[in-house]
Amino acid sequence: MKIYGVALLAACFLVGQIVGELLGRLVHLQGNVGGVGFAMILLIVAGDYLRKRNLLSKEPEQGILFWSAMYIPVVVAMSATQNVKAAVKGSWTALAVGVLVTLFMLYLVPVLSRITKTTIHESN
């Protein structure tokens, strides 16, 4: 039932867009700041939450995994449409936010790796 994957993806996307718009306004930019990224993180967290609580049967879980995999090309396509040159020219805030988010995510990779290893070892 891929429809459950679509429903979860849509909900995560809407919440991510709202958070991105609010963050953009908070840093005084006329645009969405990281909404797609927030949606992707929310999709991962929501899928993991449902899986851990055994709230998914096999078919809905496969649907969610399918749409999670499809989400990455969507992120790439949306990123390609952004005008980075205009953002940097218009405000250095965009560049600062981009650098800070990138550094934060680089820090977060080892943390997520440790969490995943712990979860895998506990489930075995």
Stockholm file with secondary structure:
# STOCKHOLM 1.0

chainA/1-124         MKIYGVALLAACFLVGQIVGELLGRLVHLQGNVGGVGFAMILLIVAGDYLRKRNLLSKEPEQGILFWSAMYIPVVVAMSATQNVKAAVKGSWTALAVGVLVTLFMLYLVPVLSRITKTTIHESN
#=GR chainA/1-124 SS CHHHHHHHHHHHHHHHHHHHHHHHHHTTCSSCSSHHHHHHHHHHHHHHHHHHTTCCCHHHHHHHHHHHHHHHHHHHHHHHTSCHHHHHHHCHHHHHHHHHHHHHHHHHHHHHHHHHHHHHHHHC
#=GC SS_cons         CHHHHHHHHHHHHHHHHHHHHHHHHHTTCSSCSSHHHHHHHHHHHHHHHHHHTTCCCHHHHHHHHHHHHHHHHHHHHHHHTSCHHHHHHHCHHHHHHHHHHHHHHHHHHHHHHHHHHHHHHHHC
//
